[in-house]
């Protein structure tokens, strides 16, 4: 892990196209801004972990789960 010290309004650049800027430091809270291309997804760590868990659960669903799904409406 690379550890860097930054002050308010100072930035770091990742891979030449992602800029992370320290916006505010208040006590033990740090507000950061992230400027990245739209195709790069950015999540807080706890959200990322929840998405990974949900994706894993969805990928492990079996055909025995199909009866639990709502039935689509019949064409008229």
HTML snippet that shows the backbone in 3Dmol.js (N, CA, C, O; Angstrom):
<script src="https://3Dmol.org/build/3Dmol-min.js"></script>
<div id="view" style="width:600px;height:400px;position:relative"></div>
<script>
const pdb = `
ATOM      1  N   UNK A   1       0.853  -1.175   0.000  1.00  0.00           N
ATOM      2  CA  UNK A   1       0.000   0.000   0.000  1.00  0.00           C
ATOM      3  C   UNK A   1       0.894   1.232   0.000  1.00  0.00           C
ATOM      4  O   UNK A   1       1.836   1.339   0.786  1.00  0.00           O
ATOM      5  N   UNK A   2       0.583   2.144  -0.885  1.00  0.00           N
ATOM      6  CA  UNK A   2       1.289   3.420  -0.936  1.00  0.00           C
ATOM      7  C   UNK A   2       0.568   4.390  -0.013  1.00  0.00           C
ATOM      8  O   UNK A   2      -0.651   4.540  -0.106  1.00  0.00           O
ATOM      9  N   UNK A   3       1.293   5.043   0.868  1.00  0.00           N
ATOM     10  CA  UNK A   3       0.707   6.010   1.792  1.00  0.00           C
ATOM     11  C   UNK A   3       1.267   7.381   1.458  1.00  0.00           C
ATOM     12  O   UNK A   3       2.483   7.575   1.438  1.00  0.00           O
ATOM     13  N   UNK A   4       0.375   8.333   1.195  1.00  0.00           N
ATOM     14  CA  UNK A   4       0.769   9.693   0.855  1.00  0.00           C
ATOM     15  C   UNK A   4       0.132  10.678   1.815  1.00  0.00           C
ATOM     16  O   UNK A   4      -0.977  10.452   2.298  1.00  0.00           O
ATOM     17  N   UNK A   5       0.825  11.764   2.091  1.00  0.00           N
ATOM     18  CA  UNK A   5       0.249  12.840   2.894  1.00  0.00           C
ATOM     19  C   UNK A   5      -0.162  13.964   1.953  1.00  0.00           C
ATOM     20  O   UNK A   5       0.600  14.357   1.069  1.00  0.00           O
ATOM     21  N   UNK A   6      -1.370  14.476   2.148  1.00  0.00           N
ATOM     22  CA  UNK A   6      -1.882  15.571   1.334  1.00  0.00           C
ATOM     23  C   UNK A   6      -2.580  16.555   2.251  1.00  0.00           C
ATOM     24  O   UNK A   6      -3.105  16.173   3.297  1.00  0.00           O
ATOM     25  N   UNK A   7      -2.586  17.791   1.871  1.00  0.00           N
ATOM     26  CA  UNK A   7      -3.310  18.826   2.605  1.00  0.00           C
ATOM     27  C   UNK A   7      -4.543  19.206   1.807  1.00  0.00           C
ATOM     28  O   UNK A   7      -4.707  18.772   0.667  1.00  0.00           O
ATOM     29  N   UNK A   8      -5.410  20.011   2.398  1.00  0.00           N
ATOM     30  CA  UNK A   8      -6.603  20.476   1.714  1.00  0.00           C
ATOM     31  C   UNK A   8      -6.226  21.117   0.381  1.00  0.00           C
ATOM     32  O   UNK A   8      -5.269  21.885   0.289  1.00  0.00           O
ATOM     33  N   UNK A   9      -6.998  20.784  -0.637  1.00  0.00           N
ATOM     34  CA  UNK A   9      -6.819  21.260  -2.021  1.00  0.00           C
ATOM     35  C   UNK A   9      -5.597  20.683  -2.720  1.00  0.00           C
ATOM     36  O   UNK A   9      -5.231  21.160  -3.795  1.00  0.00           O
ATOM     37  N   UNK A  10      -4.958  19.672  -2.144  1.00  0.00           N
ATOM     38  CA  UNK A  10      -3.876  18.976  -2.824  1.00  0.00           C
ATOM     39  C   UNK A  10      -4.426  17.672  -3.390  1.00  0.00           C
ATOM     40  O   UNK A  10      -5.389  17.116  -2.862  1.00  0.00           O
ATOM     41  N   UNK A  11      -3.816  17.193  -4.456  1.00  0.00           N
ATOM     42  CA  UNK A  11      -4.345  16.034  -5.184  1.00  0.00           C
ATOM     43  C   UNK A  11      -3.280  14.982  -5.410  1.00  0.00           C
ATOM     44  O   UNK A  11      -2.087  15.224  -5.225  1.00  0.00           O
ATOM     45  N   UNK A  12      -3.743  13.802  -5.815  1.00  0.00           N
ATOM     46  CA  UNK A  12      -2.885  12.765  -6.363  1.00  0.00           C
ATOM     47  C   UNK A  12      -3.515  12.334  -7.686  1.00  0.00           C
ATOM     48  O   UNK A  12      -4.729  12.440  -7.864  1.00  0.00           O
ATOM     49  N   UNK A  13      -2.704  11.857  -8.592  1.00  0.00           N
ATOM     50  CA  UNK A  13      -3.175  11.397  -9.894  1.00  0.00           C
ATOM     51  C   UNK A  13      -2.868   9.912 -10.001  1.00  0.00           C
ATOM     52  O   UNK A  13      -1.754   9.474  -9.714  1.00  0.00           O
ATOM     53  N   UNK A  14      -3.871   9.140 -10.417  1.00  0.00           N
ATOM     54  CA  UNK A  14      -3.742   7.694 -10.567  1.00  0.00           C
ATOM     55  C   UNK A  14      -3.902   7.352 -12.037  1.00  0.00           C
ATOM     56  O   UNK A  14      -4.899   7.718 -12.660  1.00  0.00           O
ATOM     57  N   UNK A  15      -2.931   6.657 -12.586  1.00  0.00           N
ATOM     58  CA  UNK A  15      -2.984   6.165 -13.954  1.00  0.00           C
ATOM     59  C   UNK A  15      -3.153   7.282 -14.988  1.00  0.00           C
ATOM     60  O   UNK A  15      -3.564   7.015 -16.116  1.00  0.00           O
ATOM     61  N   UNK A  16      -2.848   8.500 -14.627  1.00  0.00           N
ATOM     62  CA  UNK A  16      -2.918   9.604 -15.560  1.00  0.00           C
ATOM     63  C   UNK A  16      -4.307  10.125 -15.870  1.00  0.00           C
ATOM     64  O   UNK A  16      -4.443  11.152 -16.534  1.00  0.00           O
ATOM     65  N   UNK A  17      -5.350   9.437 -15.401  1.00  0.00           N
ATOM     66  CA  UNK A  17      -6.708   9.891 -15.735  1.00  0.00           C
ATOM     67  C   UNK A  17      -7.665   9.922 -14.544  1.00  0.00           C
ATOM     68  O   UNK A  17      -8.856  10.181 -14.721  1.00  0.00           O
ATOM     69  N   UNK A  18      -7.171   9.665 -13.349  1.00  0.00           N
ATOM     70  CA  UNK A  18      -7.998   9.727 -12.142  1.00  0.00           C
ATOM     71  C   UNK A  18      -7.308  10.683 -11.172  1.00  0.00           C
ATOM     72  O   UNK A  18      -6.149  10.483 -10.808  1.00  0.00           O
ATOM     73  N   UNK A  19      -8.024  11.714 -10.760  1.00  0.00           N
ATOM     74  CA  UNK A  19      -7.470  12.677  -9.808  1.00  0.00           C
ATOM     75  C   UNK A  19      -8.277  12.616  -8.522  1.00  0.00           C
ATOM     76  O   UNK A  19      -9.502  12.731  -8.545  1.00  0.00           O
ATOM     77  N   UNK A  20      -7.589  12.434  -7.402  1.00  0.00           N
ATOM     78  CA  UNK A  20      -8.205  12.413  -6.086  1.00  0.00           C
ATOM     79  C   UNK A  20      -7.727  13.663  -5.349  1.00  0.00           C
ATOM     80  O   UNK A  20      -6.527  13.861  -5.161  1.00  0.00           O
ATOM     81  N   UNK A  21      -8.675  14.503  -4.934  1.00  0.00           N
ATOM     82  CA  UNK A  21      -8.345  15.770  -4.287  1.00  0.00           C
ATOM     83  C   UNK A  21      -8.912  15.802  -2.878  1.00  0.00           C
ATOM     84  O   UNK A  21     -10.070  15.445  -2.663  1.00  0.00           O
ATOM     85  N   UNK A  22      -8.097  16.229  -1.914  1.00  0.00           N
ATOM     86  CA  UNK A  22      -8.566  16.425  -0.544  1.00  0.00           C
ATOM     87  C   UNK A  22      -9.338  17.735  -0.526  1.00  0.00           C
ATOM     88  O   UNK A  22      -8.762  18.795  -0.769  1.00  0.00           O
ATOM     89  N   UNK A  23     -10.635  17.677  -0.242  1.00  0.00           N
ATOM     90  CA  UNK A  23     -11.477  18.864  -0.247  1.00  0.00           C
ATOM     91  C   UNK A  23     -11.550  19.530   1.113  1.00  0.00           C
ATOM     92  O   UNK A  23     -11.561  20.756   1.219  1.00  0.00           O
ATOM     93  N   UNK A  24     -11.600  18.702   2.162  1.00  0.00           N
ATOM     94  CA  UNK A  24     -11.771  19.259   3.505  1.00  0.00           C
ATOM     95  C   UNK A  24     -11.295  18.252   4.532  1.00  0.00           C
ATOM     96  O   UNK A  24     -11.491  17.047   4.372  1.00  0.00           O
ATOM     97  N   UNK A  25     -10.672  18.745   5.580  1.00  0.00           N
ATOM     98  CA  UNK A  25     -10.286  17.918   6.720  1.00  0.00           C
ATOM     99  C   UNK A  25     -10.927  18.558   7.948  1.00  0.00           C
ATOM    100  O   UNK A  25     -10.664  19.714   8.278  1.00  0.00           O
ATOM    101  N   UNK A  26     -11.773  17.775   8.614  1.00  0.00           N
ATOM    102  CA  UNK A  26     -12.454  18.278   9.814  1.00  0.00           C
ATOM    103  C   UNK A  26     -12.401  17.188  10.877  1.00  0.00           C
ATOM    104  O   UNK A  26     -13.156  16.218  10.811  1.00  0.00           O
ATOM    105  N   UNK A  27     -11.518  17.342  11.849  1.00  0.00           N
ATOM    106  CA  UNK A  27     -11.360  16.309  12.878  1.00  0.00           C
ATOM    107  C   UNK A  27     -10.832  15.036  12.246  1.00  0.00           C
ATOM    108  O   UNK A  27      -9.809  15.047  11.561  1.00  0.00           O
ATOM    109  N   UNK A  28     -11.541  13.932  12.482  1.00  0.00           N
ATOM    110  CA  UNK A  28     -11.121  12.656  11.900  1.00  0.00           C
ATOM    111  C   UNK A  28     -11.870  12.329  10.614  1.00  0.00           C
ATOM    112  O   UNK A  28     -11.865  11.180  10.173  1.00  0.00           O
ATOM    113  N   UNK A  29     -12.517  13.327  10.006  1.00  0.00           N
ATOM    114  CA  UNK A  29     -13.228  13.139   8.735  1.00  0.00           C
ATOM    115  C   UNK A  29     -12.490  13.871   7.625  1.00  0.00           C
ATOM    116  O   UNK A  29     -12.081  15.022   7.779  1.00  0.00           O
ATOM    117  N   UNK A  30     -12.331  13.182   6.515  1.00  0.00           N
ATOM    118  CA  UNK A  30     -11.687  13.764   5.342  1.00  0.00           C
ATOM    119  C   UNK A  30     -12.664  13.660   4.176  1.00  0.00           C
ATOM    120  O   UNK A  30     -13.153  12.573   3.867  1.00  0.00           O
ATOM    121  N   UNK A  31     -12.945  14.780   3.533  1.00  0.00           N
ATOM    122  CA  UNK A  31     -13.783  14.776   2.332  1.00  0.00           C
ATOM    123  C   UNK A  31     -12.856  14.799   1.130  1.00  0.00           C
ATOM    124  O   UNK A  31     -11.951  15.629   1.043  1.00  0.00           O
ATOM    125  N   UNK A  32     -13.093  13.874   0.201  1.00  0.00           N
ATOM    126  CA  UNK A  32     -12.280  13.813  -1.006  1.00  0.00           C
ATOM    127  C   UNK A  32     -13.176  13.953  -2.225  1.00  0.00           C
ATOM    128  O   UNK A  32     -14.358  13.609  -2.191  1.00  0.00           O
ATOM    129  N   UNK A  33     -12.600  14.456  -3.285  1.00  0.00           N
ATOM    130  CA  UNK A  33     -13.267  14.518  -4.576  1.00  0.00           C
ATOM    131  C   UNK A  33     -12.509  13.641  -5.545  1.00  0.00           C
ATOM    132  O   UNK A  33     -11.279  13.601  -5.522  1.00  0.00           O
ATOM    133  N   UNK A  34     -13.237  12.937  -6.399  1.00  0.00           N
ATOM    134  CA  UNK A  34     -12.607  12.035  -7.356  1.00  0.00           C
ATOM    135  C   UNK A  34     -13.064  12.434  -8.750  1.00  0.00           C
ATOM    136  O   UNK A  34     -14.261  12.468  -9.035  1.00  0.00           O
ATOM    137  N   UNK A  35     -12.106  12.734  -9.614  1.00  0.00           N
ATOM    138  CA  UNK A  35     -12.391  13.056 -11.005  1.00  0.00           C
ATOM    139  C   UNK A  35     -11.857  11.904 -11.840  1.00  0.00           C
ATOM    140  O   UNK A  35     -10.649  11.671 -11.899  1.00  0.00           O
ATOM    141  N   UNK A  36     -12.781  11.177 -12.493  1.00  0.00           N
ATOM    142  CA  UNK A  36     -12.399  10.003 -13.264  1.00  0.00           C
ATOM    143  C   UNK A  36     -13.300   9.903 -14.490  1.00  0.00           C
ATOM    144  O   UNK A  36     -14.389  10.476 -14.503  1.00  0.00           O
ATOM    145  N   UNK A  37     -12.860   9.185 -15.518  1.00  0.00           N
ATOM    146  CA  UNK A  37     -13.723   8.976 -16.681  1.00  0.00           C
ATOM    147  C   UNK A  37     -15.016   8.269 -16.286  1.00  0.00           C
ATOM    148  O   UNK A  37     -15.035   7.481 -15.341  1.00  0.00           O
ATOM    149  N   UNK A  38     -16.091   8.553 -17.010  1.00  0.00           N
ATOM    150  CA  UNK A  38     -17.402   7.986 -16.688  1.00  0.00           C
ATOM    151  C   UNK A  38     -17.422   6.458 -16.697  1.00  0.00           C
ATOM    152  O   UNK A  38     -18.202   5.851 -15.963  1.00  0.00           O
ATOM    153  N   UNK A  39     -16.588   5.835 -17.506  1.00  0.00           N
ATOM    154  CA  UNK A  39     -16.623   4.368 -17.596  1.00  0.00           C
ATOM    155  C   UNK A  39     -15.971   3.681 -16.401  1.00  0.00           C
ATOM    156  O   UNK A  39     -16.025   2.456 -16.289  1.00  0.00           O
ATOM    157  N   UNK A  40     -15.362   4.444 -15.519  1.00  0.00           N
ATOM    158  CA  UNK A  40     -14.758   3.877 -14.310  1.00  0.00           C
ATOM    159  C   UNK A  40     -15.770   3.995 -13.170  1.00  0.00           C
ATOM    160  O   UNK A  40     -16.214   5.094 -12.835  1.00  0.00           O
ATOM    161  N   UNK A  41     -16.129   2.858 -12.581  1.00  0.00           N
ATOM    162  CA  UNK A  41     -17.066   2.881 -11.462  1.00  0.00           C
ATOM    163  C   UNK A  41     -16.300   3.135 -10.166  1.00  0.00           C
ATOM    164  O   UNK A  41     -15.198   2.627  -9.958  1.00  0.00           O
ATOM    165  N   UNK A  42     -16.920   3.935  -9.307  1.00  0.00           N
ATOM    166  CA  UNK A  42     -16.306   4.275  -8.019  1.00  0.00           C
ATOM    167  C   UNK A  42     -17.350   4.033  -6.942  1.00  0.00           C
ATOM    168  O   UNK A  42     -18.451   4.581  -7.006  1.00  0.00           O
ATOM    169  N   UNK A  43     -17.008   3.213  -5.946  1.00  0.00           N
ATOM    170  CA  UNK A  43     -17.910   2.906  -4.838  1.00  0.00           C
ATOM    171  C   UNK A  43     -17.147   3.006  -3.525  1.00  0.00           C
ATOM    172  O   UNK A  43     -15.938   2.783  -3.477  1.00  0.00           O
ATOM    173  N   UNK A  44     -17.868   3.343  -2.462  1.00  0.00           N
ATOM    174  CA  UNK A  44     -17.276   3.202  -1.132  1.00  0.00           C
ATOM    175  C   UNK A  44     -17.010   1.716  -0.906  1.00  0.00           C
ATOM    176  O   UNK A  44     -17.679   0.863  -1.489  1.00  0.00           O
ATOM    177  N   UNK A  45     -16.037   1.414  -0.063  1.00  0.00           N
ATOM    178  CA  UNK A  45     -15.639   0.018   0.143  1.00  0.00           C
ATOM    179  C   UNK A  45     -16.805  -0.858   0.602  1.00  0.00           C
ATOM    180  O   UNK A  45     -16.952  -1.983   0.125  1.00  0.00           O
ATOM    181  N   UNK A  46     -17.633  -0.360   1.520  1.00  0.00           N
ATOM    182  CA  UNK A  46     -18.731  -1.191   2.020  1.00  0.00           C
ATOM    183  C   UNK A  46     -19.786  -1.441   0.944  1.00  0.00           C
ATOM    184  O   UNK A  46     -20.409  -2.503   0.930  1.00  0.00           O
ATOM    185  N   UNK A  47     -19.993  -0.489   0.052  1.00  0.00           N
ATOM    186  CA  UNK A  47     -20.928  -0.685  -1.058  1.00  0.00           C
ATOM    187  C   UNK A  47     -20.348  -1.688  -2.048  1.00  0.00           C
ATOM    188  O   UNK A  47     -21.066  -2.550  -2.554  1.00  0.00           O
ATOM    189  N   UNK A  48     -19.063  -1.578  -2.322  1.00  0.00           N
ATOM    190  CA  UNK A  48     -18.399  -2.520  -3.220  1.00  0.00           C
ATOM    191  C   UNK A  48     -18.512  -3.950  -2.685  1.00  0.00           C
ATOM    192  O   UNK A  48     -18.795  -4.878  -3.442  1.00  0.00           O
ATOM    193  N   UNK A  49     -18.292  -4.124  -1.389  1.00  0.00           N
ATOM    194  CA  UNK A  49     -18.396  -5.460  -0.783  1.00  0.00           C
ATOM    195  C   UNK A  49     -19.816  -5.999  -0.897  1.00  0.00           C
ATOM    196  O   UNK A  49     -19.999  -7.183  -1.178  1.00  0.00           O
ATOM    197  N   UNK A  50     -20.826  -5.156  -0.686  1.00  0.00           N
ATOM    198  CA  UNK A  50     -22.224  -5.593  -0.799  1.00  0.00           C
ATOM    199  C   UNK A  50     -22.562  -5.968  -2.244  1.00  0.00           C
ATOM    200  O   UNK A  50     -23.250  -6.962  -2.478  1.00  0.00           O
ATOM    201  N   UNK A  51     -22.091  -5.192  -3.204  1.00  0.00           N
ATOM    202  CA  UNK A  51     -22.330  -5.526  -4.607  1.00  0.00           C
ATOM    203  C   UNK A  51     -21.684  -6.858  -4.967  1.00  0.00           C
ATOM    204  O   UNK A  51     -22.287  -7.674  -5.664  1.00  0.00           O
ATOM    205  N   UNK A  52     -20.466  -7.078  -4.496  1.00  0.00           N
ATOM    206  CA  UNK A  52     -19.779  -8.342  -4.767  1.00  0.00           C
ATOM    207  C   UNK A  52     -20.541  -9.512  -4.151  1.00  0.00           C
ATOM    208  O   UNK A  52     -20.673 -10.566  -4.773  1.00  0.00           O
ATOM    209  N   UNK A  53     -21.047  -9.326  -2.919  1.00  0.00           N
ATOM    210  CA  UNK A  53     -21.819 -10.385  -2.272  1.00  0.00           C
ATOM    211  C   UNK A  53     -23.094 -10.674  -3.047  1.00  0.00           C
ATOM    212  O   UNK A  53     -23.434 -11.838  -3.263  1.00  0.00           O
ATOM    213  N   UNK A  54     -23.801  -9.640  -3.467  1.00  0.00           N
ATOM    214  CA  UNK A  54     -25.049  -9.817  -4.213  1.00  0.00           C
ATOM    215  C   UNK A  54     -24.787 -10.484  -5.564  1.00  0.00           C
ATOM    216  O   UNK A  54     -25.559 -11.344  -5.987  1.00  0.00           O
ATOM    217  N   UNK A  55     -23.714 -10.097  -6.239  1.00  0.00           N
ATOM    218  CA  UNK A  55     -23.381 -10.719  -7.519  1.00  0.00           C
ATOM    219  C   UNK A  55     -23.044 -12.190  -7.353  1.00  0.00           C
ATOM    220  O   UNK A  55     -23.438 -13.024  -8.168  1.00  0.00           O
ATOM    221  N   UNK A  56     -22.312 -12.503  -6.291  1.00  0.00           N
ATOM    222  CA  UNK A  56     -21.960 -13.904  -6.033  1.00  0.00           C
ATOM    223  C   UNK A  56     -23.219 -14.723  -5.745  1.00  0.00           C
ATOM    224  O   UNK A  56     -23.356 -15.846  -6.231  1.00  0.00           O
ATOM    225  N   UNK A  57     -24.136 -14.162  -4.958  1.00  0.00           N
ATOM    226  CA  UNK A  57     -25.377 -14.868  -4.646  1.00  0.00           C
ATOM    227  C   UNK A  57     -26.213 -15.064  -5.902  1.00  0.00           C
ATOM    228  O   UNK A  57     -26.807 -16.126  -6.089  1.00  0.00           O
ATOM    229  N   UNK A  58     -26.266 -14.070  -6.753  1.00  0.00           N
ATOM    230  CA  UNK A  58     -27.047 -14.172  -7.991  1.00  0.00           C
ATOM    231  C   UNK A  58     -26.436 -15.210  -8.926  1.00  0.00           C
ATOM    232  O   UNK A  58     -27.161 -15.941  -9.601  1.00  0.00           O
ATOM    233  N   UNK A  59     -25.125 -15.276  -8.968  1.00  0.00           N
ATOM    234  CA  UNK A  59     -24.453 -16.224  -9.844  1.00  0.00           C
ATOM    235  C   UNK A  59     -24.621 -17.656  -9.362  1.00  0.00           C
ATOM    236  O   UNK A  59     -24.534 -18.595 -10.153  1.00  0.00           O
ATOM    237  N   UNK A  60     -24.859 -17.827  -8.078  1.00  0.00           N
ATOM    238  CA  UNK A  60     -24.989 -19.180  -7.539  1.00  0.00           C
ATOM    239  C   UNK A  60     -26.438 -19.647  -7.477  1.00  0.00           C
ATOM    240  O   UNK A  60     -26.704 -20.734  -6.963  1.00  0.00           O
ATOM    241  N   UNK A  61     -27.383 -18.854  -7.986  1.00  0.00           N
ATOM    242  CA  UNK A  61     -28.789 -19.266  -7.991  1.00  0.00           C
ATOM    243  C   UNK A  61     -28.947 -20.505  -8.874  1.00  0.00           C
ATOM    244  O   UNK A  61     -28.266 -20.642  -9.890  1.00  0.00           O
ATOM    245  N   UNK A  62     -29.825 -21.377  -8.489  1.00  0.00           N
ATOM    246  CA  UNK A  62     -30.040 -22.595  -9.260  1.00  0.00           C
ATOM    247  C   UNK A  62     -31.444 -22.602  -9.860  1.00  0.00           C
ATOM    248  O   UNK A  62     -32.265 -21.732  -9.572  1.00  0.00           O
ATOM    249  N   UNK A  63     -31.694 -23.586 -10.685  1.00  0.00           N
ATOM    250  CA  UNK A  63     -33.015 -23.677 -11.317  1.00  0.00           C
ATOM    251  C   UNK A  63     -34.106 -23.958 -10.284  1.00  0.00           C
ATOM    252  O   UNK A  63     -35.284 -23.736 -10.563  1.00  0.00           O
ATOM    253  N   UNK A  64     -33.738 -24.437  -9.105  1.00  0.00           N
ATOM    254  CA  UNK A  64     -34.743 -24.670  -8.067  1.00  0.00           C
ATOM    255  C   UNK A  64     -35.306 -23.350  -7.545  1.00  0.00           C
ATOM    256  O   UNK A  64     -36.346 -23.335  -6.887  1.00  0.00           O
ATOM    257  N   UNK A  65     -34.619 -22.238  -7.838  1.00  0.00           N
ATOM    258  CA  UNK A  65     -35.099 -20.922  -7.433  1.00  0.00           C
ATOM    259  C   UNK A  65     -36.139 -20.356  -8.408  1.00  0.00           C
ATOM    260  O   UNK A  65     -36.821 -19.387  -8.075  1.00  0.00           O
ATOM    261  N   UNK A  66     -36.270 -20.932  -9.584  1.00  0.00           N
ATOM    262  CA  UNK A  66     -37.182 -20.397 -10.592  1.00  0.00           C
ATOM    263  C   UNK A  66     -38.635 -20.318 -10.143  1.00  0.00           C
ATOM    264  O   UNK A  66     -39.292 -19.324 -10.453  1.00  0.00           O
ATOM    265  N   UNK A  67     -39.183 -21.314  -9.424  1.00  0.00           N
ATOM    266  CA  UNK A  67     -40.577 -21.195  -8.996  1.00  0.00           C
ATOM    267  C   UNK A  67     -40.835 -20.000  -8.078  1.00  0.00           C
ATOM    268  O   UNK A  67     -41.979 -19.571  -7.935  1.00  0.00           O
ATOM    269  N   UNK A  68     -39.811 -19.472  -7.469  1.00  0.00           N
ATOM    270  CA  UNK A  68     -39.979 -18.337  -6.563  1.00  0.00           C
ATOM    271  C   UNK A  68     -40.165 -17.027  -7.312  1.00  0.00           C
ATOM    272  O   UNK A  68     -40.641 -16.050  -6.735  1.00  0.00           O
ATOM    273  N   UNK A  69     -39.796 -16.991  -8.590  1.00  0.00           N
ATOM    274  CA  UNK A  69     -39.910 -15.782  -9.378  1.00  0.00           C
ATOM    275  C   UNK A  69     -41.356 -15.524  -9.764  1.00  0.00           C
ATOM    276  O   UNK A  69     -42.109 -16.468 -10.004  1.00  0.00           O
ATOM    277  N   UNK A  70     -41.763 -14.238  -9.829  1.00  0.00           N
ATOM    278  CA  UNK A  70     -43.119 -13.957 -10.264  1.00  0.00           C
ATOM    279  C   UNK A  70     -43.305 -14.333 -11.736  1.00  0.00           C
ATOM    280  O   UNK A  70     -42.388 -14.212 -12.548  1.00  0.00           O
ATOM    281  N   UNK A  71     -44.505 -14.786 -12.051  1.00  0.00           N
ATOM    282  CA  UNK A  71     -44.785 -15.176 -13.437  1.00  0.00           C
ATOM    283  C   UNK A  71     -45.091 -13.933 -14.265  1.00  0.00           C
ATOM    284  O   UNK A  71     -45.778 -13.023 -13.803  1.00  0.00           O
ATOM    285  N   UNK A  72     -44.571 -13.902 -15.501  1.00  0.00           N
ATOM    286  CA  UNK A  72     -44.876 -12.756 -16.350  1.00  0.00           C
ATOM    287  C   UNK A  72     -46.341 -12.790 -16.758  1.00  0.00           C
ATOM    288  O   UNK A  72     -46.943 -13.863 -16.802  1.00  0.00           O
ATOM    289  N   UNK A  73     -46.923 -11.638 -17.056  1.00  0.00           N
ATOM    290  CA  UNK A  73     -48.335 -11.630 -17.480  1.00  0.00           C
ATOM    291  C   UNK A  73     -48.486 -12.342 -18.818  1.00  0.00           C
ATOM    292  O   UNK A  73     -47.590 -12.303 -19.662  1.00  0.00           O
ATOM    293  N   UNK A  74     -49.622 -12.988 -18.998  1.00  0.00           N
ATOM    294  CA  UNK A  74     -49.897 -13.693 -20.246  1.00  0.00           C
ATOM    295  C   UNK A  74     -50.298 -12.693 -21.327  1.00  0.00           C
ATOM    296  O   UNK A  74     -51.005 -11.723 -21.056  1.00  0.00           O
ATOM    297  N   UNK A  75     -49.840 -12.939 -22.555  1.00  0.00           N
ATOM    298  CA  UNK A  75     -50.231 -12.029 -23.646  1.00  0.00           C
ATOM    299  C   UNK A  75     -51.741 -12.099 -23.877  1.00  0.00           C
ATOM    300  O   UNK A  75     -52.351 -13.159 -23.735  1.00  0.00           O
ATOM    301  N   UNK A  76     -52.325 -10.981 -24.227  1.00  0.00           N
ATOM    302  CA  UNK A  76     -53.785 -10.962 -24.479  1.00  0.00           C
ATOM    303  C   UNK A  76     -54.111 -10.987 -25.924  1.00  0.00           C
ATOM    304  O   UNK A  76     -55.285 -10.974 -26.292  1.00  0.00           O
TER     305      UNK A  76
END
`;
const viewer = $3Dmol.createViewer("view");
viewer.addModel(pdb, "pdb");
viewer.setStyle({}, {cartoon: {color: "spectrum"}});
viewer.zoomTo();
viewer.render();
</script>
